[in-house]
Amino acid sequence: MKNISFISPFCDLLKSFTSTSILDRASKKGVVNYTYLDLFSFSNDPHNRIDDYPYGGGEGMILKAQPIFSAYDSIPKEDMKRSLCLLPTHFGHGLIGNCLTPLLGGHSLVLAPATNLDVTANLGDIIDAYNITFMSSVPTFWKKTLRSAARPKNKSLRQVHVGSAPLSSDLWHNIARWSGTRNILNMYGITETANWIAGASLAKERVEDGLVGSMWGGKAAVLTNSGEIDTHGIGELLVQSPSLMKGYFELPD
């Protein structure tokens, strides 16, 4: 199945266009899958603005780069072509982040029988045998794996997510050396945001303990102890995300 992602401030107009005639029939037959990314949902502007005045002056308005790049970065890439799931699938990280995200992108998923000592000790061989390009994980898993597993030889891994607990800078670099890629991302999110809302990659950032990078669409703020809402500080984290859940299936609010 071919995946086509539309990035636009007029997603409703595009939906009406792709829900008629040949484009609609192709979607219903599973030939193509359409994804619509609303630019307004990816703006980090307080008022969700996606345009601004030209940098060099002059008449008119132009689209900002930030919402476009944030929307593009949210599209599943070929890095997830073959995903390996070692995590339990009864919670958001394993189910949404490791399984459903690659499957939604039309990619393949390999399920490990269990995260036991045999799987951990032979992780490099498993990655080579199935040409795994993507996997998600937790820091504790890597602390065990790096002590026992041989490195993969085929260099098929392109992207590794680490989440659900703080990631130290030392472990971050050790994972990169073992896996053969610097595209190791420390992720941040909660189940209710389905599920990652930010991530920092060793390939793009000067990493430090616990760094989770910039928001992937949406906005974040801090409700300080004094009751004020600020862009930084110590307090309760407030999140506005285009992927925020509306509720739990068949459960009251």
Disulfide bonds with the S-S distance in Angstrom:
none
